[in-house]
Amino acid sequence: MSEYVYLGIFLLVFGIIVLVSEGFKFYTFFAFLLGAITSLISGFIGMFIATRANVRTTFQAFKFYGKFGNSNNKHPEAESLKNAFVTAFRGGCVMGFILVSLALAILTLLIIVYKAIIKPESIEDFKLLFESIAGYGLGGSTVALFCRVGGGIYTKAADVGADLVGKNLLGLDEDSPENPAVIADNVGDNVGDIAGMGSDLFGSFAESTCASLVIENKLTLLIFFFVRIFKIIRFYILLSIIF
């Protein structure tokens, strides 16, 4: 929560800078904030799914041991590992599909809304449209940077502290349940490797999609330029043939 508070302050200040640099046109500013909010939602969805998938994977891995034992199964280890792998794989698929579908749906709606507002007819109008939408990828990348770096710092600090105290002073194994600092280490992994990864995946997808739209607009101008040159060359070729 503290990270999101500081991130919100930074997004507000950076959004004002984007708004001023664009001449107080709210197209890029709104796309930037929408991309940032979507990236935050992506990180939250990643943590929400991962924590529940971890519990279910652990249960499946432990299912055929202890009080969950199944005497009728001849190979409990193989069955347990198979079910744990399937559960973990499905949890990862859910996160991946939700991130891509969410990013694509919001980007499509943003294009439809901006197209209805700007009503592009000329090449310059389409240039304004796609350059404004590029702020969507910028917002996603900004949040991904904070979630990745913030979670990574917390993870490494907790990991180093747990290893120094547990291994060197107490002689405990890595990630030993007797070491309370392992909890902080796992929380840091959840923030950096899951929430950060979810925001990072969204940022990469939004950036690449917006970049392709901007490049396509530039290619349209380039194709128009080459068509004009070809018409001029064809005109001179016809003149040379006639005379």
C-alpha positions in Angstrom: 0.0 0.0 0.0 2.9 2.4 0.8 4.4 1.7 -2.6 1.1 2.4 -4.3 0.8 5.8 -2.4 4.2 7.0 -3.6 3.5 5.6 -7.1 0.3 7.5 -7.2 2.1 10.8 -6.3 4.7 10.1 -9.0 2.1 9.3 -11.7 0.2 12.5 -10.9 3.3 14.6 -11.2 4.5 12.8 -14.3 1.0 13.0 -15.8 1.0 16.8 -15.3 4.3 17.0 -17.1 2.9 15.0 -20.0 -0.2 17.2 -20.1 1.9 20.4 -20.2 4.3 19.0 -22.9 1.3 18.1 -25.1 -0.1 21.6 -24.9 -2.9 20.7 -22.4 -4.4 18.1 -24.7 -5.9 15.5 -22.5 -5.6 12.6 -25.0 -2.1 11.4 -24.1 -2.7 12.3 -20.4 -5.8 10.2 -20.2 -4.2 7.3 -22.0 -1.2 7.5 -19.7 -3.4 7.3 -16.5 -5.5 4.5 -18.0 -2.3 2.5 -18.8 -1.0 3.0 -15.3 -4.3 1.9 -13.7 -4.5 -1.1 -15.9 -0.9 -2.1 -15.0 -1.7 -1.8 -11.3 -4.8 -4.0 -11.8 -2.6 -6.5 -13.6 -0.2 -6.7 -10.7 -3.0 -7.2 -8.2 -4.6 -9.9 -10.4 -1.2 -11.6 -10.5 -0.8 -11.7 -6.7 -4.5 -12.7 -6.2 -4.2 -15.7 -8.5 -0.6 -16.7 -7.5 -1.3 -16.9 -3.8 -4.3 -19.1 -4.3 -2.6 -21.2 -6.9 0.3 -21.7 -4.5 -2.0 -23.0 -1.8 -3.7 -25.4 -4.2 -0.3 -26.6 -5.6 1.0 -27.2 -2.1 -2.1 -29.1 -1.2 -1.9 -31.3 -4.3 1.8 -32.0 -3.6 1.1 -33.0 0.0 -2.2 -34.7 -0.8 -0.9 -38.3 -0.7 1.1 -37.9 2.5 0.3 -37.6 6.2 -3.3 -37.4 7.0 -4.2 -37.0 3.3 -2.6 -40.4 2.6 -4.2 -42.7 0.0 -3.3 -46.4 0.6 -5.0 -47.5 -2.6 -2.6 -45.6 -4.8 0.5 -47.6 -5.7 2.5 -44.5 -6.8 1.5 -41.6 -4.6 4.6 -39.5 -5.3 4.1 -39.6 -9.1 0.3 -38.8 -8.7 1.0 -36.0 -6.3 3.7 -34.3 -8.4 1.4 -34.7 -11.5 -1.5 -33.0 -9.8 0.7 -30.2 -8.4 2.2 -29.5 -11.8 -1.2 -29.4 -13.5 -2.5 -27.0 -10.8 0.6 -24.7 -11.1 0.4 -24.7 -14.9 -3.3 -23.8 -14.9 -2.6 -21.0 -12.4 0.0 -19.5 -14.7 -2.2 -19.8 -17.7 -5.0 -17.9 -16.0 -2.7 -15.0 -15.1 -1.2 -14.9 -18.7 -4.6 -15.0 -20.5 -6.2 -12.4 -18.2 -3.3 -9.9 -18.6 -3.3 -10.2 -22.4 -7.1 -10.1 -22.7 -7.4 -7.2 -20.3 -4.7 -5.1 -22.1 -6.1 -5.8 -25.5 -9.7 -5.1 -24.5 -8.9 -1.7 -22.9 -6.6 -0.7 -25.7 -9.3 -1.5 -28.3 -11.9 0.5 -26.4 -9.5 3.4 -26.1 -8.9 3.4 -29.9 -12.7 3.3 -30.5 -13.4 6.2 -28.1 -10.5 8.3 -29.4 -11.6 7.6 -33.0 -15.1 8.8 -32.2 -13.8 11.9 -30.5 -11.0 13.0 -32.9 -12.9 11.7 -36.0 -9.7 11.3 -38.1 -9.9 12.0 -41.8 -6.5 13.1 -42.9 -3.0 11.6 -42.2 -2.3 14.2 -39.6 -5.5 13.2 -37.7 -4.4 9.6 -37.6 -1.0 10.7 -36.5 -2.5 12.5 -33.6 -4.7 9.5 -32.8 -1.9 7.0 -32.6 0.6 9.2 -30.9 -2.0 10.0 -28.2 -2.6 6.2 -27.7 1.1 5.7 -27.2 0.7 7.2 -23.7 -1.1 3.9 -22.8 2.1 2.0 -23.1 4.1 4.7 -21.2 1.8 4.4 -18.2 2.1 0.7 -18.1 5.9 0.7 -18.3 6.1 3.4 -15.5 4.1 1.2 -13.1 6.0 -1.9 -14.1 9.3 -0.2 -13.3 8.2 0.7 -9.8 6.6 -2.7 -9.0 9.6 -4.6 -10.4 12.3 -2.4 -8.6 10.3 -1.9 -5.4 9.5 -5.6 -5.0 13.0 -6.6 -6.0 14.6 -4.4 -3.3 12.3 -5.8 -0.7 13.0 -9.3 -1.8 16.8 -9.0 -1.7 16.8 -7.2 1.6 14.7 -9.9 3.2 16.6 -12.7 1.5 20.0 -11.5 2.5 18.9 -10.9 6.1 17.3 -14.4 6.3 20.5 -16.0 4.9 22.9 -14.1 7.1 21.1 -14.8 10.3 19.7 -18.3 9.5 22.7 -19.9 7.8 25.7 -18.1 9.3 24.6 -17.6 12.9 22.1 -20.4 13.5 23.1 -23.0 10.9 19.6 -23.4 9.5 18.8 -24.5 6.0 17.7 -22.1 3.3 13.9 -21.3 3.6 13.8 -23.2 6.9 10.4 -23.0 8.7 12.3 -22.3 11.9 13.5 -18.9 10.5 10.8 -16.2 10.7 12.6 -14.0 8.2 11.6 -16.6 5.5 8.1 -15.2 5.6 9.4 -11.7 4.6 11.5 -13.3 1.9 8.4 -15.1 0.4 6.3 -11.9 0.6 9.1 -10.1 -1.3 9.1 -12.8 -3.9 5.3 -12.4 -4.2 5.6 -8.7 -4.7 8.7 -8.6 -7.0 8.3 -11.8 -9.0 4.6 -11.9 -9.3 3.1 -8.4 -9.0 6.1 -6.9 -10.7 6.1 -9.6 -13.4 2.3 -9.1 -14.0 2.8 -5.3 -14.5 6.0 -5.9 -16.5 4.1 -8.3 -18.9 1.3 -5.8 -19.3 3.8 -3.0 -19.9 5.7 -5.0 -22.6 2.5 -6.0 -24.4 1.1 -2.4 -24.3 4.4 -0.9 -25.4 4.8 -3.3 -28.3 1.2 -2.8 -29.5 1.3 1.0 -29.2 4.8 1.1 -30.9 3.4 -1.0 -33.8 0.5 1.5 -34.2 2.9 4.5 -34.3 5.2 2.7 -36.7 2.3 1.9 -38.9 1.3 5.5 -39.0 4.8 6.5 -39.9 4.9 3.9 -42.7 1.7 5.3 -44.1 3.4 8.7 -44.4 6.4 6.9 -46.0 4.2 5.0 -48.4 2.5 8.2 -49.4 5.9 9.8 -50.0 7.0 7.0 -52.2 3.8 7.0 -54.2 4.2 10.7 -54.9 7.8 10.1 -56.0 6.7 7.2 -58.2 4.1 9.4 -59.9 6.7 12.1 -60.6 9.1 9.5 -62.0 6.4 7.9 -64.1 5.5 11.4 -65.5 9.1 12.0 -66.6 9.4 8.5 -68.1 6.2 9.2 -70.2 7.7 12.6 -71.3 10.9 10.9 -72.3 9.0 8.2 -74.3 6.9 10.8 -76.1 9.8 13.2 -76.9 
